């Protein structure tokens, strides 16, 4: 999509419109010519924005890059990662020289796996609570002297 700002749109009418009598609008020569004219006509705007950013935004940019603040991934990148993980889960894995395709699991095997997973999570939670208690004891012993 090529849009020319007024009054540069008059250049488009003078130079590019007559060529459309002989060439289709999607012809490669016409597309290159439009793009070259667009670069020439928009160069002052691009230069102006570049100077503005260098003069007035350089301090803010330096502050942002040196602050070291880590941001969580965007929701879009999280969705892409989730899709990628689910996609790779469905690809047949190669075992030895043969391809291994997983058989669809029945609902009972899924519920058994979920039960096992819940049991493991409970054990991990208990371990974490034990570690917290142990750390509290150590901190109490090292506490105020």
VMD Tcl script that draws the C-alpha trace (Angstrom):
set ca {
  {0.00 0.00 0.00}
  {1.52 3.29 -1.07}
  {0.15 6.52 0.35}
  {1.60 9.88 -0.55}
  {1.12 12.90 1.71}
  {-0.28 16.04 0.11}
  {1.23 17.85 -1.83}
  {3.49 14.95 -2.85}
  {0.41 13.09 -4.08}
  {0.50 15.51 -7.03}
  {3.84 13.99 -8.03}
  {2.20 10.60 -8.06}
  {-0.58 11.92 -10.30}
  {1.89 13.51 -12.69}
  {4.45 10.71 -12.96}
  {2.81 7.42 -12.02}
  {-0.79 7.76 -13.19}
  {0.07 8.06 -16.90}
  {2.10 4.85 -16.69}
  {-1.04 2.97 -15.60}
  {-2.41 3.49 -19.10}
  {0.24 1.06 -20.35}
  {1.09 -1.08 -17.31}
  {-1.10 -2.86 -14.75}
  {-1.03 -1.43 -11.21}
  {0.86 -4.48 -9.88}
  {3.56 -4.44 -12.55}
  {7.07 -4.79 -10.95}
  {8.45 -1.72 -12.75}
  {5.56 0.41 -11.52}
  {5.90 -0.94 -7.99}
  {9.64 -0.12 -7.88}
  {8.96 3.35 -9.29}
  {6.28 4.00 -6.65}
  {8.59 2.83 -3.90}
  {11.47 5.02 -5.13}
  {9.17 8.07 -5.34}
  {7.83 7.28 -1.87}
  {11.37 7.17 -0.45}
  {12.24 10.53 -2.02}
  {9.06 12.26 -0.90}
  {9.11 10.86 2.65}
  {12.82 11.37 3.33}
  {12.27 14.76 5.08}
  {9.74 13.17 7.46}
  {12.02 10.26 8.27}
  {14.99 12.57 8.85}
  {12.87 14.82 11.07}
  {11.67 11.91 13.22}
  {15.23 10.57 13.48}
  {16.58 13.91 14.69}
  {13.70 14.33 17.13}
  {14.34 10.88 18.63}
  {18.07 11.49 18.92}
  {17.62 14.89 20.59}
  {14.68 14.29 22.91}
  {14.42 10.55 23.42}
  {18.07 9.54 23.86}
  {17.98 10.04 27.66}
  {14.82 7.95 28.05}
  {16.27 5.19 25.91}
  {19.46 5.10 27.98}
  {17.41 4.94 31.19}
  {15.29 2.08 29.89}
  {18.26 0.01 28.74}
  {20.29 0.48 31.93}
  {17.45 -0.05 34.40}
  {17.66 -3.82 33.91}
  {13.94 -4.30 34.46}
  {12.88 -7.67 33.17}
  {9.38 -7.79 31.77}
  {7.25 -10.89 31.58}
  {6.61 -12.24 28.11}
  {3.64 -10.81 26.31}
  {0.47 -12.82 26.12}
  {1.01 -13.24 22.38}
  {4.44 -14.80 22.84}
  {3.05 -17.06 25.57}
  {0.31 -18.24 23.19}
  {2.86 -18.90 20.46}
  {5.01 -20.91 22.87}
  {1.99 -22.93 24.01}
  {1.03 -23.71 20.42}
  {4.61 -24.73 19.65}
  {4.72 -27.04 22.67}
  {1.42 -28.67 21.74}
  {2.56 -29.03 18.13}
  {5.80 -30.75 19.12}
  {3.86 -33.06 21.41}
  {1.99 -34.47 18.40}
  {5.03 -35.09 16.21}
  {6.08 -38.74 16.12}
  {9.33 -39.24 17.97}
  {12.14 -41.26 16.46}
  {13.23 -44.24 18.55}
  {16.24 -46.05 17.13}
  {15.64 -46.32 13.40}
  {11.85 -46.54 13.59}
  {9.24 -43.89 14.15}
  {7.17 -44.25 17.27}
  {3.63 -42.92 17.14}
  {1.83 -42.68 20.45}
  {-1.48 -44.46 20.66}
  {-4.46 -42.41 21.82}
  {-4.90 -42.77 25.55}
  {-8.14 -43.88 27.14}
  {-9.92 -41.72 29.70}
  {-9.04 -44.14 32.53}
  {-5.31 -43.93 31.81}
  {-5.57 -40.14 31.72}
  {-7.36 -40.07 35.08}
  {-4.74 -42.43 36.57}
  {-1.98 -40.13 35.29}
  {-3.76 -37.11 36.74}
  {-4.06 -38.86 40.10}
  {-0.35 -39.67 40.07}
  {0.46 -36.09 39.15}
  {-1.66 -34.77 42.01}
  {0.10 -37.11 44.45}
  {3.50 -35.90 43.24}
  {2.41 -32.27 43.59}
  {1.26 -32.92 47.17}
  {4.64 -34.47 47.99}
  {6.47 -31.51 46.46}
  {4.26 -29.12 48.45}
  {5.06 -31.00 51.66}
  {8.78 -30.85 50.85}
  {8.57 -27.11 50.26}
  {6.77 -26.61 53.59}
  {9.44 -28.69 55.35}
  {12.17 -26.57 53.75}
  {10.41 -23.38 54.87}
  {10.20 -24.65 58.44}
  {13.88 -25.61 58.40}
  {14.87 -22.19 57.04}
  {12.79 -20.47 59.75}
  {14.61 -22.46 62.44}
  {17.99 -21.53 60.98}
  {17.05 -17.86 60.72}
  {15.73 -17.87 64.30}
  {19.04 -19.31 65.53}
  {21.03 -16.74 63.54}
  {18.59 -13.94 64.45}
  {19.31 -10.91 66.63}
  {22.41 -11.11 68.75}
}
mol new
graphics top color blue
foreach p $ca { graphics top sphere $p radius 0.5 }
foreach p [lrange $ca 0 end-1] q [lrange $ca 1 end] { graphics top cylinder $p $q radius 0.2 }
display resetview
